[in-house]
Amino acid sequence: IDPVVRSAQQQKQFITDAGHELKTPITVIATSLKVLEMETGPQKWIDKAQAQTEKLKDLVNSLVTLSRMDEEESPLKPAHFDASAAVRETAESFIDFAASRGHALQLSIAPGISYYGDEYAVRRLVSILLENAIKYAVADTPIQITMEKGKKGIRIRTANVCEPIAEQELGRLFDRFYRVDKARSGEAGGFGIGLSIARSIAEGHGGSIEAVCPVPDRIEFRAELKEMTGLL
């Protein structure tokens, strides 16, 4: 077992080190592209390079986040906050983006819910779930997001119409770097990290997250987060 543990620790350390080392050259490239655009004017090749640079930046930031969530000492910073307002504000910021992709975003957020946890992480969780829903929902179908008070915390759920997903694939959606069949995802596929971060956030709050298909063409992501008072 020891060699396996050491190997896992070395992988985590590599991801952390590589993530930090990559930040500087990516920033230099992004800055250089902006300067080049100012000197030569807009060009499609510069636009493409900038878009790919942004993707690299997102990938590195996600890798660093995953690495930090793996550390024994949790990076989460709990505090009391208005969970209803935080979830609603985050969800509303996706309304126009969803509409541009042909989806009506339907919100059902229970009001006045106070929660003790990491507000930034909860907002990140909501963003990940909505980005995922918008990316994979069948065209011209609505996306629902709900939040309600749970027995020991809060429950957040998203639901959308999707192409049929095999049962064995459902269980792998939260695996790192796993992506659904490219035939379904087309060019919308990401790095397969977002849902892994969502799971780390849920587990960091003493909770859990799961993906279920109550009917073959509908998927729901159900996250349950507990109050962090008992986790300190």
Helices and strands as residue ranges (DSSP letters): H 2-40, H 44-70, E 79-82, H 83-92, H 95-100, E 105-109, E 114-117, H 119-136, E 143-149, E 153-161, H 167-170, H 182-185, G 186-188, H 194-204, E 208-215, E 218-226, G 228-231
